Amino acid sequence: MKQFTYLIGDENGMHARPAGKLATYAKRFVSDVSVSANGKKADGKRLLSLMSLGAAKGAALEFTITGEDEEQACQTLRQFCEENLCGEE
């Protein structure tokens, strides 16, 4: 099991576009991906599940990745967050 936390810096939080991209990235891996924020837990491979988190700017996304390709999934998803949820243009 691999875990990491990412603090959202984007003014718009995790809206539909980055949530959709995140789900697409997560689906590339065999490992289970769960994302928690605001006391809620979501399936990282499902757009609507991710949107239900209501993760705004400043929210901490807690990723838990479990499975045979968890190391690669963890690195890829962390990089995704840094590139898509940081808030810098």
Backbone atoms as SQL, in Angstrom:
CREATE TABLE atoms (id INTEGER PRIMARY KEY, chain TEXT, resi INTEGER, resn TEXT, atom TEXT, x REAL, y REAL, z REAL);
INSERT INTO atoms VALUES
  (1, 'A', 1, 'MET', 'N', 0.839, -1.180, 0.000),
  (2, 'A', 1, 'MET', 'CA', 0.000, 0.000, 0.000),
  (3, 'A', 1, 'MET', 'C', 0.886, 1.246, 0.000),
  (4, 'A', 2, 'LYS', 'N', 0.526, 2.187, -0.858),
  (5, 'A', 2, 'LYS', 'CA', 1.216, 3.471, -0.951),
  (6, 'A', 2, 'LYS', 'C', 0.213, 4.567, -0.636),
  (7, 'A', 3, 'GLN', 'N', 0.695, 5.620, 0.036),
  (8, 'A', 3, 'GLN', 'CA', -0.175, 6.739, 0.379),
  (9, 'A', 3, 'GLN', 'C', 0.572, 8.050, 0.179),
  (10, 'A', 4, 'PHE', 'N', -0.186, 9.079, -0.187),
  (11, 'A', 4, 'PHE', 'CA', 0.358, 10.432, -0.194),
  (12, 'A', 4, 'PHE', 'C', -0.792, 11.413, -0.061),
  (13, 'A', 5, 'THR', 'N', -0.451, 12.617, 0.367),
  (14, 'A', 5, 'THR', 'CA', -1.442, 13.682, 0.533),
  (15, 'A', 5, 'THR', 'C', -1.034, 14.842, -0.358),
  (16, 'A', 6, 'TYR', 'N', -2.021, 15.443, -1.005),
  (17, 'A', 6, 'TYR', 'CA', -1.763, 16.598, -1.856),
  (18, 'A', 6, 'TYR', 'C', -2.733, 17.713, -1.495),
  (19, 'A', 7, 'LEU', 'N', -2.199, 18.894, -1.258),
  (20, 'A', 7, 'LEU', 'CA', -3.003, 20.063, -0.908),
  (21, 'A', 7, 'LEU', 'C', -3.348, 20.821, -2.197),
  (22, 'A', 8, 'ILE', 'N', -4.630, 20.975, -2.482),
  (23, 'A', 8, 'ILE', 'CA', -5.072, 21.627, -3.718),
  (24, 'A', 8, 'ILE', 'C', -4.761, 23.118, -3.672),
  (25, 'A', 9, 'GLY', 'N', -4.056, 23.587, -4.698),
  (26, 'A', 9, 'GLY', 'CA', -3.713, 25.006, -4.795),
  (27, 'A', 9, 'GLY', 'C', -4.524, 25.738, -5.848),
  (28, 'A', 10, 'ASP', 'N', -5.190, 25.016, -6.722),
  (29, 'A', 10, 'ASP', 'CA', -5.980, 25.614, -7.801),
  (30, 'A', 10, 'ASP', 'C', -7.171, 26.367, -7.223),
  (31, 'A', 11, 'GLU', 'N', -7.384, 27.598, -7.684),
  (32, 'A', 11, 'GLU', 'CA', -8.495, 28.435, -7.207),
  (33, 'A', 11, 'GLU', 'C', -9.853, 27.758, -7.376),
  (34, 'A', 12, 'ASN', 'N', -9.991, 26.939, -8.412),
  (35, 'A', 12, 'ASN', 'CA', -11.258, 26.279, -8.710),
  (36, 'A', 12, 'ASN', 'C', -11.411, 24.930, -8.012),
  (37, 'A', 13, 'GLY', 'N', -10.420, 24.527, -7.242),
  (38, 'A', 13, 'GLY', 'CA', -10.480, 23.231, -6.583),
  (39, 'A', 13, 'GLY', 'C', -10.417, 22.108, -7.604),
  (40, 'A', 14, 'MET', 'N', -10.928, 20.950, -7.214),
  (41, 'A', 14, 'MET', 'CA', -10.941, 19.822, -8.151),
  (42, 'A', 14, 'MET', 'C', -12.301, 19.800, -8.840),
  (43, 'A', 15, 'HIS', 'N', -12.412, 20.574, -9.905),
  (44, 'A', 15, 'HIS', 'CA', -13.654, 20.641, -10.677),
  (45, 'A', 15, 'HIS', 'C', -13.683, 19.508, -11.706),
  (46, 'A', 16, 'ALA', 'N', -14.660, 19.522, -12.585),
  (47, 'A', 16, 'ALA', 'CA', -14.905, 18.398, -13.495),
  (48, 'A', 16, 'ALA', 'C', -13.709, 18.031, -14.382),
  (49, 'A', 17, 'ARG', 'N', -13.044, 19.004, -14.944),
  (50, 'A', 17, 'ARG', 'CA', -11.951, 18.691, -15.872),
  (51, 'A', 17, 'ARG', 'C', -10.804, 17.948, -15.189),
  (52, 'A', 18, 'PRO', 'N', -10.230, 18.472, -14.101),
  (53, 'A', 18, 'PRO', 'CA', -9.144, 17.703, -13.473),
  (54, 'A', 18, 'PRO', 'C', -9.626, 16.398, -12.840),
  (55, 'A', 19, 'ALA', 'N', -10.850, 16.368, -12.351),
  (56, 'A', 19, 'ALA', 'CA', -11.377, 15.121, -11.779),
  (57, 'A', 19, 'ALA', 'C', -11.498, 14.055, -12.864),
  (58, 'A', 20, 'GLY', 'N', -11.946, 14.454, -14.043),
  (59, 'A', 20, 'GLY', 'CA', -12.041, 13.517, -15.161),
  (60, 'A', 20, 'GLY', 'C', -10.686, 13.011, -15.595),
  (61, 'A', 21, 'LYS', 'N', -9.714, 13.918, -15.663),
  (62, 'A', 21, 'LYS', 'CA', -8.353, 13.520, -16.026),
  (63, 'A', 21, 'LYS', 'C', -7.765, 12.581, -14.970),
  (64, 'A', 22, 'LEU', 'N', -8.012, 12.896, -13.698),
  (65, 'A', 22, 'LEU', 'CA', -7.501, 12.059, -12.615),
  (66, 'A', 22, 'LEU', 'C', -8.065, 10.648, -12.730),
  (67, 'A', 23, 'ALA', 'N', -9.364, 10.534, -12.981),
  (68, 'A', 23, 'ALA', 'CA', -9.993, 9.219, -13.136),
  (69, 'A', 23, 'ALA', 'C', -9.384, 8.469, -14.316),
  (70, 'A', 24, 'THR', 'N', -9.135, 9.168, -15.414),
  (71, 'A', 24, 'THR', 'CA', -8.534, 8.544, -16.593),
  (72, 'A', 24, 'THR', 'C', -7.129, 8.032, -16.279),
  (73, 'A', 25, 'TYR', 'N', -6.343, 8.821, -15.582),
  (74, 'A', 25, 'TYR', 'CA', -4.997, 8.396, -15.191),
  (75, 'A', 25, 'TYR', 'C', -5.069, 7.181, -14.266),
  (76, 'A', 26, 'ALA', 'N', -5.958, 7.218, -13.296),
  (77, 'A', 26, 'ALA', 'CA', -6.073, 6.120, -12.323),
  (78, 'A', 26, 'ALA', 'C', -6.490, 4.817, -12.995),
  (79, 'A', 27, 'LYS', 'N', -7.326, 4.911, -14.031),
  (80, 'A', 27, 'LYS', 'CA', -7.797, 3.714, -14.735),
  (81, 'A', 27, 'LYS', 'C', -6.689, 3.000, -15.484),
  (82, 'A', 28, 'ARG', 'N', -5.581, 3.648, -15.689),
  (83, 'A', 28, 'ARG', 'CA', -4.444, 3.031, -16.389),
  (84, 'A', 28, 'ARG', 'C', -3.786, 1.938, -15.547),
  (85, 'A', 29, 'PHE', 'N', -4.084, 1.920, -14.273),
  (86, 'A', 29, 'PHE', 'CA', -3.414, 0.999, -13.360),
  (87, 'A', 29, 'PHE', 'C', -4.351, -0.083, -12.848),
  (88, 'A', 30, 'VAL', 'N', -3.774, -1.226, -12.554),
  (89, 'A', 30, 'VAL', 'CA', -4.520, -2.352, -11.995),
  (90, 'A', 30, 'VAL', 'C', -4.869, -2.070, -10.535),
  (91, 'A', 31, 'SER', 'N', -4.004, -1.371, -9.853),
  (92, 'A', 31, 'SER', 'CA', -4.179, -1.087, -8.424),
  (93, 'A', 31, 'SER', 'C', -5.471, -0.335, -8.137),
  (94, 'A', 32, 'ASP', 'N', -6.015, -0.550, -6.944),
  (95, 'A', 32, 'ASP', 'CA', -7.153, 0.220, -6.467),
  (96, 'A', 32, 'ASP', 'C', -6.652, 1.587, -6.026),
  (97, 'A', 33, 'VAL', 'N', -7.406, 2.621, -6.378),
  (98, 'A', 33, 'VAL', 'CA', -7.051, 3.994, -6.015),
  (99, 'A', 33, 'VAL', 'C', -8.229, 4.594, -5.270),
  (100, 'A', 34, 'SER', 'N', -7.997, 4.999, -4.030),
  (101, 'A', 34, 'SER', 'CA', -9.046, 5.708, -3.304),
  (102, 'A', 34, 'SER', 'C', -8.514, 7.082, -2.916),
  (103, 'A', 35, 'VAL', 'N', -9.424, 8.043, -2.911),
  (104, 'A', 35, 'VAL', 'CA', -9.071, 9.428, -2.601),
  (105, 'A', 35, 'VAL', 'C', -10.040, 9.916, -1.527),
  (106, 'A', 36, 'SER', 'N', -9.495, 10.498, -0.469),
  (107, 'A', 36, 'SER', 'CA', -10.324, 11.024, 0.619),
  (108, 'A', 36, 'SER', 'C', -10.101, 12.527, 0.759),
  (109, 'A', 37, 'ALA', 'N', -11.187, 13.211, 1.100),
  (110, 'A', 37, 'ALA', 'CA', -11.126, 14.648, 1.379),
  (111, 'A', 37, 'ALA', 'C', -12.408, 15.037, 2.090),
  (112, 'A', 38, 'ASN', 'N', -12.320, 15.985, 2.989),
  (113, 'A', 38, 'ASN', 'CA', -13.501, 16.502, 3.691),
  (114, 'A', 38, 'ASN', 'C', -14.306, 15.406, 4.383),
  (115, 'A', 39, 'GLY', 'N', -13.630, 14.389, 4.887),
  (116, 'A', 39, 'GLY', 'CA', -14.314, 13.310, 5.588),
  (117, 'A', 39, 'GLY', 'C', -15.044, 12.339, 4.686),
  (118, 'A', 40, 'LYS', 'N', -14.831, 12.446, 3.378),
  (119, 'A', 40, 'LYS', 'CA', -15.476, 11.554, 2.409),
  (120, 'A', 40, 'LYS', 'C', -14.413, 10.749, 1.675),
  (121, 'A', 41, 'LYS', 'N', -14.816, 9.583, 1.173),
  (122, 'A', 41, 'LYS', 'CA', -13.897, 8.722, 0.440),
  (123, 'A', 41, 'LYS', 'C', -14.478, 8.441, -0.938),
  (124, 'A', 42, 'ALA', 'N', -13.607, 8.464, -1.969),
  (125, 'A', 42, 'ALA', 'CA', -14.049, 8.266, -3.344),
  (126, 'A', 42, 'ALA', 'C', -13.191, 7.229, -4.048),
  (127, 'A', 43, 'ASP', 'N', -13.790, 6.581, -5.036),
  (128, 'A', 43, 'ASP', 'CA', -13.066, 5.685, -5.931),
  (129, 'A', 43, 'ASP', 'C', -12.337, 6.577, -6.938),
  (130, 'A', 44, 'GLY', 'N', -11.030, 6.509, -6.942),
  (131, 'A', 44, 'GLY', 'CA', -10.225, 7.362, -7.806),
  (132, 'A', 44, 'GLY', 'C', -10.382, 7.102, -9.284),
  (133, 'A', 45, 'LYS', 'N', -11.081, 6.035, -9.642),
  (134, 'A', 45, 'LYS', 'CA', -11.275, 5.701, -11.052),
  (135, 'A', 45, 'LYS', 'C', -12.649, 6.127, -11.566),
  (136, 'A', 46, 'ARG', 'N', -13.419, 6.823, -10.723),
  (137, 'A', 46, 'ARG', 'CA', -14.776, 7.224, -11.103),
  (138, 'A', 46, 'ARG', 'C', -14.950, 8.735, -10.937),
  (139, 'A', 47, 'LEU', 'N', -15.273, 9.385, -12.050),
  (140, 'A', 47, 'LEU', 'CA', -15.424, 10.840, -12.072),
  (141, 'A', 47, 'LEU', 'C', -16.448, 11.328, -11.055),
  (142, 'A', 48, 'LEU', 'N', -17.643, 10.764, -11.069),
  (143, 'A', 48, 'LEU', 'CA', -18.690, 11.250, -10.165),
  (144, 'A', 48, 'LEU', 'C', -18.330, 11.020, -8.704),
  (145, 'A', 49, 'SER', 'N', -17.636, 9.940, -8.434),
  (146, 'A', 49, 'SER', 'CA', -17.188, 9.668, -7.072),
  (147, 'A', 49, 'SER', 'C', -16.198, 10.751, -6.627),
  (148, 'A', 50, 'LEU', 'N', -15.268, 11.106, -7.502),
  (149, 'A', 50, 'LEU', 'CA', -14.299, 12.160, -7.192),
  (150, 'A', 50, 'LEU', 'C', -14.984, 13.516, -7.021),
  (151, 'A', 51, 'MET', 'N', -15.953, 13.811, -7.862),
  (152, 'A', 51, 'MET', 'CA', -16.667, 15.086, -7.765),
  (153, 'A', 51, 'MET', 'C', -17.440, 15.188, -6.454),
  (154, 'A', 52, 'SER', 'N', -17.899, 14.053, -5.922),
  (155, 'A', 52, 'SER', 'CA', -18.678, 14.065, -4.681),
  (156, 'A', 52, 'SER', 'C', -17.848, 14.493, -3.471),
  (157, 'A', 53, 'LEU', 'N', -16.524, 14.526, -3.623),
  (158, 'A', 53, 'LEU', 'CA', -15.663, 14.959, -2.512),
  (159, 'A', 53, 'LEU', 'C', -15.825, 16.453, -2.216),
  (160, 'A', 54, 'GLY', 'N', -16.200, 17.225, -3.214),
  (161, 'A', 54, 'GLY', 'CA', -16.329, 18.673, -3.028),
  (162, 'A', 54, 'GLY', 'C', -15.015, 19.308, -2.614),
  (163, 'A', 55, 'ALA', 'N', -13.924, 18.884, -3.247),
  (164, 'A', 55, 'ALA', 'CA', -12.582, 19.336, -2.861),
  (165, 'A', 55, 'ALA', 'C', -12.270, 20.708, -3.453),
  (166, 'A', 56, 'ALA', 'N', -12.309, 21.726, -2.615),
  (167, 'A', 56, 'ALA', 'CA', -12.029, 23.102, -3.020),
  (168, 'A', 56, 'ALA', 'C', -10.554, 23.437, -2.775),
  (169, 'A', 57, 'LYS', 'N', -10.163, 24.646, -3.146),
  (170, 'A', 57, 'LYS', 'CA', -8.795, 25.104, -2.895),
  (171, 'A', 57, 'LYS', 'C', -8.488, 24.961, -1.412),
  (172, 'A', 58, 'GLY', 'N', -7.319, 24.418, -1.112),
  (173, 'A', 58, 'GLY', 'CA', -6.888, 24.238, 0.268),
  (174, 'A', 58, 'GLY', 'C', -7.248, 22.884, 0.851),
  (175, 'A', 59, 'ALA', 'N', -8.092, 22.119, 0.153),
  (176, 'A', 59, 'ALA', 'CA', -8.469, 20.789, 0.645),
  (177, 'A', 59, 'ALA', 'C', -7.288, 19.830, 0.485),
  (178, 'A', 60, 'ALA', 'N', -7.145, 18.932, 1.434),
  (179, 'A', 60, 'ALA', 'CA', -6.106, 17.913, 1.378),
  (180, 'A', 60, 'ALA', 'C', -6.699, 16.647, 0.774),
  (181, 'A', 61, 'LEU', 'N', -6.149, 16.231, -0.353),
  (182, 'A', 61, 'LEU', 'CA', -6.546, 14.967, -0.974),
  (183, 'A', 61, 'LEU', 'C', -5.623, 13.883, -0.445),
  (184, 'A', 62, 'GLU', 'N', -6.188, 12.862, 0.135),
  (185, 'A', 62, 'GLU', 'CA', -5.401, 11.757, 0.677),
  (186, 'A', 62, 'GLU', 'C', -5.582, 10.546, -0.230),
  (187, 'A', 63, 'PHE', 'N', -4.516, 10.151, -0.898),
  (188, 'A', 63, 'PHE', 'CA', -4.540, 9.035, -1.839),
  (189, 'A', 63, 'PHE', 'C', -4.066, 7.768, -1.150),
  (190, 'A', 64, 'THR', 'N', -4.763, 6.666, -1.398),
  (191, 'A', 64, 'THR', 'CA', -4.340, 5.344, -0.955),
  (192, 'A', 64, 'THR', 'C', -4.390, 4.441, -2.178),
  (193, 'A', 65, 'ILE', 'N', -3.260, 3.824, -2.484),
  (194, 'A', 65, 'ILE', 'CA', -3.137, 3.000, -3.677),
  (195, 'A', 65, 'ILE', 'C', -2.663, 1.616, -3.261),
  (196, 'A', 66, 'THR', 'N', -3.416, 0.601, -3.673),
  (197, 'A', 66, 'THR', 'CA', -3.115, -0.762, -3.278),
  (198, 'A', 66, 'THR', 'C', -3.188, -1.678, -4.490),
  (199, 'A', 67, 'GLY', 'N', -2.110, -2.433, -4.735),
  (200, 'A', 67, 'GLY', 'CA', -2.124, -3.379, -5.842),
  (201, 'A', 67, 'GLY', 'C', -0.746, -3.625, -6.401),
  (202, 'A', 68, 'GLU', 'N', -0.712, -4.400, -7.441),
  (203, 'A', 68, 'GLU', 'CA', 0.568, -4.849, -7.980),
  (204, 'A', 68, 'GLU', 'C', 1.392, -3.751, -8.646),
  (205, 'A', 69, 'ASP', 'N', 0.766, -2.689, -9.123),
  (206, 'A', 69, 'ASP', 'CA', 1.514, -1.595, -9.745),
  (207, 'A', 69, 'ASP', 'C', 1.398, -0.301, -8.929),
  (208, 'A', 70, 'GLU', 'N', 1.267, -0.457, -7.606),
  (209, 'A', 70, 'GLU', 'CA', 1.030, 0.696, -6.726),
  (210, 'A', 70, 'GLU', 'C', 2.150, 1.726, -6.741),
  (211, 'A', 71, 'GLU', 'N', 3.386, 1.281, -6.866),
  (212, 'A', 71, 'GLU', 'CA', 4.511, 2.217, -6.866),
  (213, 'A', 71, 'GLU', 'C', 4.436, 3.157, -8.068),
  (214, 'A', 72, 'GLN', 'N', 4.242, 2.584, -9.251),
  (215, 'A', 72, 'GLN', 'CA', 4.142, 3.387, -10.460),
  (216, 'A', 72, 'GLN', 'C', 2.900, 4.271, -10.424),
  (217, 'A', 73, 'ALA', 'N', 1.784, 3.729, -9.949),
  (218, 'A', 73, 'ALA', 'CA', 0.543, 4.510, -9.846),
  (219, 'A', 73, 'ALA', 'C', 0.734, 5.695, -8.911),
  (220, 'A', 74, 'CYS', 'N', 1.380, 5.472, -7.798),
  (221, 'A', 74, 'CYS', 'CA', 1.615, 6.538, -6.819),
  (222, 'A', 74, 'CYS', 'C', 2.429, 7.669, -7.446),
  (223, 'A', 75, 'GLN', 'N', 3.501, 7.328, -8.122),
  (224, 'A', 75, 'GLN', 'CA', 4.355, 8.343, -8.747),
  (225, 'A', 75, 'GLN', 'C', 3.591, 9.116, -9.827),
  (226, 'A', 76, 'THR', 'N', 2.840, 8.401, -10.649),
  (227, 'A', 76, 'THR', 'CA', 2.101, 9.030, -11.741),
  (228, 'A', 76, 'THR', 'C', 1.011, 9.959, -11.214),
  (229, 'A', 77, 'LEU', 'N', 0.260, 9.504, -10.212),
  (230, 'A', 77, 'LEU', 'CA', -0.833, 10.314, -9.678),
  (231, 'A', 77, 'LEU', 'C', -0.315, 11.528, -8.907),
  (232, 'A', 78, 'ARG', 'N', 0.791, 11.371, -8.222),
  (233, 'A', 78, 'ARG', 'CA', 1.401, 12.516, -7.533),
  (234, 'A', 78, 'ARG', 'C', 1.841, 13.568, -8.553),
  (235, 'A', 79, 'GLN', 'N', 2.471, 13.124, -9.624),
  (236, 'A', 79, 'GLN', 'CA', 2.900, 14.043, -10.678),
  (237, 'A', 79, 'GLN', 'C', 1.682, 14.712, -11.316),
  (238, 'A', 80, 'PHE', 'N', 0.609, 13.946, -11.532),
  (239, 'A', 80, 'PHE', 'CA', -0.615, 14.510, -12.082),
  (240, 'A', 80, 'PHE', 'C', -1.106, 15.669, -11.205),
  (241, 'A', 81, 'CYS', 'N', -1.158, 15.449, -9.896),
  (242, 'A', 81, 'CYS', 'CA', -1.627, 16.482, -8.967),
  (243, 'A', 81, 'CYS', 'C', -0.761, 17.725, -9.047),
  (244, 'A', 82, 'GLU', 'N', 0.548, 17.529, -9.086),
  (245, 'A', 82, 'GLU', 'CA', 1.476, 18.660, -9.137),
  (246, 'A', 82, 'GLU', 'C', 1.304, 19.471, -10.413),
  (247, 'A', 83, 'GLU', 'N', 0.921, 18.808, -11.495),
  (248, 'A', 83, 'GLU', 'CA', 0.778, 19.489, -12.777),
  (249, 'A', 83, 'GLU', 'C', -0.627, 20.056, -13.007),
  (250, 'A', 84, 'ASN', 'N', -1.638, 19.511, -12.335),
  (251, 'A', 84, 'ASN', 'CA', -3.023, 19.887, -12.645),
  (252, 'A', 84, 'ASN', 'C', -3.810, 20.515, -11.501),
  (253, 'A', 85, 'LEU', 'N', -3.331, 20.422, -10.286),
  (254, 'A', 85, 'LEU', 'CA', -4.075, 20.957, -9.142),
  (255, 'A', 85, 'LEU', 'C', -3.282, 21.967, -8.326),
  (256, 'A', 86, 'CYS', 'N', -2.179, 22.426, -8.870),
  (257, 'A', 86, 'CYS', 'CA', -1.299, 23.313, -8.112),
  (258, 'A', 86, 'CYS', 'C', -1.751, 24.765, -8.106),
  (259, 'A', 87, 'GLY', 'N', -2.493, 25.183, -9.118),
  (260, 'A', 87, 'GLY', 'CA', -2.964, 26.550, -9.160),
  (261, 'A', 87, 'GLY', 'C', -2.069, 27.507, -9.891),
  (262, 'A', 88, 'GLU', 'N', -0.928, 27.059, -10.359),
  (263, 'A', 88, 'GLU', 'CA', -0.021, 27.921, -11.108),
  (264, 'A', 88, 'GLU', 'C', -0.314, 27.792, -12.588),
  (265, 'A', 89, 'GLU', 'N', -0.246, 28.889, -13.278),
  (266, 'A', 89, 'GLU', 'CA', -0.484, 28.886, -14.737),
  (267, 'A', 89, 'GLU', 'C', 0.813, 28.769, -15.457);
